[in-house]
């Protein structure tokens, strides 16, 4: 199983989770579970290239230009790959939103 560094929630984690749940699911337990799901999605559902770029962008703090320079790619390729990776993440996270809602009702 591939694991990504457990450094912090990605920049868009909290905003995405809150926006998809109408801002009503922000308790600590729910955010912890959402974070675990997010990291599992990144580890299991993204291609190696997508995972690498997500790690460079959100964990490494690199800009699209810096990623492109490091990987010897066009910035448009990096942007497209990051956009597709986020789309995969969002699609899977939306799938689990109902599950997260049921957990929030237990608190």
N, C-alpha and C positions, 0 to 999 in steps of 0.2 A: 504494500500500500504506500503510495506516495504521500508525503506530508509536507506541508508548507510551514514556514516559520510561524510560531505563535507569538508574534511581536505585538500586534495591536489590531483592532478592527480596521478594515480598509476604510478609506475616506468616505466611500459611498455607502458603507454598511448601515450605519445608524439612520442616515437620511432615507435610504431605500426601504429599510424595514419599517420605519415610521410612516413613510408615505404610503406604502402598500397596506398598512394596517390602520390608516386614518389617524395615526398618532396615539392610538389607545393601547398599544402594546409595547410599553417601554420599561417594564419592570426588570430588575436585575436577572431573574431566572430566565425570562423570555429572551433578553438580549444575549445571555450566555448560550442558550440553545441555538439562537439564530446565528451567532458567531460560529459555533461548532458546525452547523449545517453549511454555512458559507465556506468554511475552510475545507470541508469534505467535498463540496461541489467543485471547488477550485482544484483539489487534488485528484479527483476522480473523473470529472467531466470535461475539463479543458484539454486541448492538445498540449504537448510539451512546449511548443512555441508560444501559445497563448499564456500558459502558466508562467513561463519565463518572463514574458513582457509584463504580466500583471505584478509579478514579484518585483521587477525592476521599477515599475511605475509607483506602486503603492507601498511596498515595503522598503524599496531602495530610494524612493523620492526623486527618481530621475524624470526629466522631461521627455516628451516624445522625441525631440531632437537628439537628446543625449542617448536614448535607447537606440535610435536609428544609427547614430555614430558608432556605438559599442557593437552593434550587430551587423554593421555595414549594410544597412537597408535604407530604402527611401522612407522619409517621414510619413508619406501617405500609406505605405505598407504597415508601418507601426500603428498608425491611427486606426486603420481598418481592422487590424488584428485585435487591438484593444476594444474596439467597438463590438466586434463579434464575441469576444470573450465576455464582456459585460452582458451582452444579450443572453448568452448561455446561462450565466449566473442568475440573471433576473428571471429567466424562464423557470429554472429549477426552484429558486426561492419562492416565486409565486405559487408553485405547485405545493409547497409546504406551508403556505400561509394559513390555511385552514387548520392544519395540525397545531401551529403555534397559537392560533386563536383558542383552541380547546384547552391548551395548557394555561393560557391567561385567565380562563374562566375558573380554574382550580384555585387560584390565589385569593 
